[in-house]
């Protein structure tokens, strides 16, 4: 039996405002933020009490209390208890990968609707004790008599109480993402001035989008917050130039600063996907279609560049689609760091990189700057790791619909040397 694949409609999205960590959401958890975002989406499209085919969501920094996060969030959000929830994680690509996975299920008829979402909070990071103290606490929970309980602490030292905070270091290299990106910037000869310029443009584009009301129907208030608190309309290149290097403070060659890197951020976002019939039956809009995706990885520990894997995902996706950069109207490139975006753009133009890494006879080429992140991206809005993909997908669908453009390409880099790409089309 030959199965005809269905088109995957992007109905719309909702997210809570993103906040710099340890500011507006200090009392919020992954669960509370995710439930608020999904609840806002349900309110927006009259889905309260309704059964959705599946909710797929995750968080990168998660507690043991985040067990079954997607399921608990959808229940708190007011969806039907008959809605299943799947918790997944692929670092910063989590919610975009969730959308691609749900899209495949919708395309094959397994489900008719799905919500892809993600949340992350650094403000509520899990802090644990070392293995010695953990073993003592487990033993204490099993002790029955006073003697047994006292015996648990035999040989105890106060050093065991030193907490272990979560880290963004790559275990295979013991370098942070920022340190890896410094190496990339050095390899591709990306200047501090170019990085600051891209970051400034992101902030100005985001501020203009706010002024135009672009975000009015996308944001769901949370904990009294109604607007992203990282967007800086008044920032200047002079202000950015005054910032000191954040990841390479000793060599004198550091170019990544707090101004041209994404801040630690708390937030959540969600996107509603569906078959065309499901959307029409409920009188819901179809902004665009999620038509193709790709996931890639590289040997970052071997020196290939931690955040360069999206170059491969994009190349593979365009090859399968039979498209080139000239066929794309809008590019939404996640801005983990300004240098990461600039390295990616330079790599796509480089003949040797295209030949040796992407397996192309001719380079993919350059992308016009006025097609990239036209309403700003992560440098301006912030980057709650697992939420970023859903934010970008929702923005992309709205932009295509609003500006009557045909195609958009999404690219997201992730920890672990991976990348996620997606193609979104209006028809």
N, C-alpha and C positions, 0 to 999 in steps of 0.2 A: 504494500500500500504506500503510495507516494503522498507525503504530507506537505501541504502548502503552509509556508510560514506566514504568520500574521504580522502586521506592522505594530510596532511598539510606540504607543502615543505617550508623550510627556504632557500630562494635564496641567501641572503647575507645581509650585514649591512653597515652602514656608520655613523660616528660621527665626531663632531668637537673635537679638543683636549680639555681636561678638564683643567681649570685654577683655582688656588686658588682665592677665592672671593677678589674683590678689587685689582686685578692685571690686567691680559690681557684683560678682557672683561668688564671693567668699563663702557664702552659706549654702551654695547650690551643689548638687552632685550630678554625676553623669545621668543618673536616672531622672532626676527632677528636670534637668534641662532638656533631655531627649523627649520626655513625656510632654513638655510644654511645646516643643517644636512640632511633634506629631499631632498633638491636640489642636494646635493652631491650623495645621493642614486639614484636619478633620472638620474643624469649624468652618474653614474657608470653602470647603466643597461638600458640606452637609453630609459628612460621613459618620457622625456620632451614632454609636450603636450598630453600625453596619459591619458586615463581614467583609474583610479584605482578603484577597488570595494569600498574601504573605507579607509580613513586615520583616525586612532584613536590615539590621543595624549593628553598630559596634562602637567600641571606644579603644583607643590605643593605650592610654594610661588607665588601667582598671583595677578596682579593688576586688577582693573575694566577694564583697557584698554586691558586686555588679553581675553576679551569677544570673544567667537567663535575662540579660539586660533588655533585649529587644521585646521579649514577651511581656515583661513587667511594665515596660514603657508604654506599649500599646494598650495594655489594660488601664493604666493610669490615665492615658489619653482619651479614654472613652470609646474605643473601638469595640466591636462585638467580641465577647470572650471566645467565640468560635474562630477568631483570627489567629493563625499560628505566627510565632515570632522566632526568627533565626538570628543568633548573634554570631558575627564574623569579624575578622580583623586582618587587614593587609596594610598596616601602618597608615600613612597619609592618604593612601588610595582606597581606604575602607568603604566609604559610602558610594564612590563611583564604581568600584568593583561590585558592590551590592546591587547597584542599578543595572549593571551589565548582566549579572546573574539572574535577577528578576526578569530582565528583558528577554533573556533566552527562554525562561519558563512561560512568559506571556506569548512569545513568538510561536512556541510549539504547542500551545493550548493547554499546558499543565495548569495554569492559573489565568484569570482574566484581569487581575489587578494586583498591584504591589506597591509598597512604600519602601524606598531606600533611604536610609538615614544614618546619622552618626553624631556622636557627642564626645567632647573631651574637656576635662578641667585639670589644670595644673594646680589650681587653688586647693583642690581636695585630693592631692596626690597621695597614694598609699605610702606610708612610712613604716618599715618593718625593722625588726631586730635581727641580729646575726644568728647563725645556726645554733650556737650554744644556748642563747636565750630562748630561741624557739623550742628547742628540745626540752628545756627546763619547763616551759609553760605547758607543753603537751603532757609531760610527766606529772606536773602539778594537777592538771585536770583529771588525771587517772588515780592520783593518790587518795587514799581513803582515811587513814589515821593521821593524827597530828604528827606522829613520828615520821611517817612516810612523806608528809608535806614538808617538814623541816629538812629531811634528807635530800629533797630535790635541790636544795640550795647549797649543798656541800661543795666547797671550793669556789663559791661564787665570787666574782669580782665586778666592781662597778663599771668596768670597761664594757661588760656585756650589754649594758643598757644603752650604749651608743647606737642610735638609729641609723639605718641604711636608707637614704633617700633614693627615689627612682632616678635613673640616669638615661640620657639620650646617647650615651657612648655606644658605638658599634663594638660588640664583644670580640669580633675577629680582628679588629685593628686597634681597639682602645682609643679611638679618636671620636670626637663629637661630630655631629653633622656639619657644624660650622667650620671645624678644622678641616674636614674633608673638602668642603667647598672652597676654603682658602687654597688648598692644593689644586683644585680645578681652575680657580681664577689665575693661578700662577702658570699652569700648563697652557691655558688658552689666552694668556696675556690680556686679561680683563682689568681695566683700570678702575681705580677708586672713583674717578670722575664719572665714568660711564655707569657705574653701579648707582651712584647717588642720583644721576639724571633719570634712570629708569624708576627708582623709588619715588622721586618727586612727581613724575608723571602719573604713577599709580595713585598717589594721594590726591592729586588735582583732578584726575578722572573720576575718582570715587566721590569727591566733594561735589563735583558738577552733577553727578548722577543723583545725589541727595537733593541738590537744588532743583533738579528737574522732576523730582517726585518719583524717580524710577523705583525706589525701594519701598514706597508707601504700602503696596499690597503684598510685600514679601516678608515684612518683619512682624513678629509676634512679641509683644512686650513680655518681659520676664523679670521678676524681682524688682519691678519699678524701672527697669532699663528699657528705653525705647529707641536707642540709636547706638550704633557701633561707637566705641569710645577711643578707637585708635586712629581714625581718619583725621588727618591734619591738613586742613585747607590753607593754613597760613604758613606752612613750613617752606623753607627756602634752601637753595643750594649752600648758601653761607652757613646756615644753621647745621645742615648735614655735614659740612666740611669740618665743623668744630668737634665732631664726635671722634672718640678714640677707638682704635681697633678692638673688637670684642673677642676674637678667637686666637689672634696671633699678636700678643702684646710685647714680645721680646725681640723679634728679629728685625723690626723696623720696616718690614715688608707687608704687614697686615693691611688688608683693604676692606674687610667685612666689618661693619659697625652696627650698632643698634638701629641706626637710621636706614640702612639698606638691607636689613635682615628682618624677617617676620618676628614679632614679639611673641613671647609665651602667652597663649590666649585660651579663654574659656568660651564655649558656645556649643550650639547644636543646630542641625539643619535636616530637612526632610523633603523628598520629592515623590510625587504621585505618578505612577506609570500605569498604563492600562491598554487593553485592546480597544480598537476604535468603537466596536459595538458596545462594550461596557460603558465607555464614556458617553456615547450618544444616548443610550438608554436613560442615563441620569442627567442629561442636559449639560454635561460638563464640556469645557473647551478642550481643544487639542492645540497646544502651542507649537509643537514640533514633534519629530520622531527620533528616537534613539535607534540608529540603523546599524552600527557596527562598533566593536570594541577590540582592544588588544592589550595584553599584559606581557611585560618583558622583564628580563633580569640580566645583570652583567657580573663580571668578576671584579667587583669593587675592591675586594681584599688583595687582588692581584694588580691593582693600580688603574683600573679602567674608569674610575670616577664614580663616586657613590651616587651622585644625582644625575648621571648621564643616561640611565636606562630608558627614560621616555623617548630619547632619540630613536631607539630601536622600535619601541611600541608604535610610534607614529609612522615610521618607515614601513613597518609590516602592515599596518592598517591601510595606509594609502596604496601600497602594492596590491593588496587584496581587493580594494575598492576600484583600482584602476584610475586613481586620481593623483594630482600633483598639487603643490601649494597654490598654483594659479586658479584651481577649481574651488578654493576655500574662501569664503567671504569674511569670516570672523575667526580669530584664534584666541582661545582662552587657555593661557599657559600659567599654571600655578606658580606663584612667586614665593618659593621657600626662602630664597635669597635672590637679590638682584643679579648676583654673579652667576647663579645657577641658570637663570633664564638666558643671560648673555652667552654663557658657555654653550648652551643648547643651540641657540640661533647660529652661533659661529660654526658649530660642528656640522650642522645641516648644509652649510655653504662650503665646507672643506672637502676637496676631492679625495684626499687620502683617507679621511674618516669615513666618507661615504663608501669608498671601495673596500677598506679593510674591516670596518665594523658593521656597516649597513648592507654590504654586498651589492652596491649600486655602481653601475658604470658611469653615471653622471650624477652630480650632487642634486639633492632635493632643492637647494637654492635658498634664496633669501625671502623674507616675509616683510611686506610693507609695515612700517611701524604703526600706521593709523588703523591697522586691522587687529592689533594685539591688545587685549585687555582694555577695551574701549570704555568700560565703566570702572576701571581699576581692578585690582586683585588682592592677593593675600598680604602684600606689603602694606597696603592701606587698611584693609578690613581686619587683618589678623588671621591666625591659622590654628583653630582648634582641630588638631590633627585629623580625627576621623570624620569631622563635619565638613571639611573643605570641599570634597568631591561633590557632595549634594548641593552645597552653596553654588559651586561653579556650574553644575548641570542645570540648576534652576534658573540661574542668570542667563545661561546660554540659550535655553529654550525661549525665555521671554524676549531676549534681544532679537533672535531670528524672527519671531512673530511681530514684534513691535516695529522693527526696521524693514520688514519684508525682504529679508535676505534668504538665500537658499541653503548654504552649508556652513557649519562651524566645526572646528576641531578643538578637542579638549586634550590637554596633556598634564599629567600629575606625576611628580617624582615622589618616591617614598624611601623610607629607611630600608636598609638591607639591600641596597642596590637594585631596586625594582622601579617599574614605571607602569602607569595605566593611561591608556588613551581611548578616546571615544569620538565617534562621528555623529553629529546631530544634524538633521535635515528638516526643512519646513514642509516638504511634500513627499 
